[in-house]
Amino acid sequence: MHITITGHHLEVTQSLKDYVQEKMQKLERHFDQVTSIDVILSVEKQRHKAEATIPVNGNKIFANAEDQDMYAAIDALLDKLDRQIIKRKEKTTDHHRNEGSPKKAQM
């Protein structure tokens, strides 16, 4: 998986990069089709903001989170992405589950 980390009004330190990469690796356990993630970390006044975009099958999954601490914002971002990926995976598996089943007999 390719992770691009950029910072706006923030110097992205090696510890932040390692933390983001460690957290984003956990997304692969739910969905194998995650090939790249674009993460933007920014600071505006006292708000630390983390955003991520994941291209999946022609669509994009986007989430953002804000907190007083950058690490807490990254954790909240991961939770949001995790929920969206699980929802997307369930949606695709439920859709294909009904294709091969025989129709109910009509009375």
Secondary structure, DSSP 4 states (H G I P E B T S, - for coil): -EEEEEEESS---HHHHHHHHHHHHGGGGT-TT--EEEEEEEEETTEEEEEEEEEETTEEEEEEEEESSHHHHHHHHHHHHHHHHHHHHHHHHHHHHTTSSPPPPP-
